[in-house]
């Protein structure tokens, strides 16, 4: 049975990057789902929508390129989008334990981000929103996640101390 909230893919990538300091040293292994998410971009099942949505969601540049279309998903594309949504959930299952070991707030933000993104895929699939709307809203969700994770990161990581007097490090 699939959960309504699912993967953390792009959220996971962000959380790992932002919390790389002391937290990453304590847990050196990377997110095991990232190769799965990246592989979605080249999966032949999704070829018909490859130029309309960022299938992997791992680069902001790619996501930004997908924000201008006024086109809605066709009847032929709807099942492709549903399969993509399911594939994303499959990738998430690979990272469940990984995120269970992270800060609870980061995990909560990431799960909420993924659930919202999965719901956006449903809206795209049903024709409620255009591909461009999807791309823009996806970036908005990602930026909100970045802000939330950064706030937690500032609480978790020790503050940077000013350089000692007379030091050349600034």
Secondary structure by P-SEA (a helix, b strand, c coil): ccccccccaaaaaaaaaaacccccccccccccaaaaaaaccccccccccccccccccccaaaaaaaccccccccccaaaaaaaaaaaaaaaaaacaaaaaaccaaaaaaaaaaaaaaaaaaaaaaaccccaaaaaaaaaaaaaaaaaaaaaaaaaccccccccccccccc
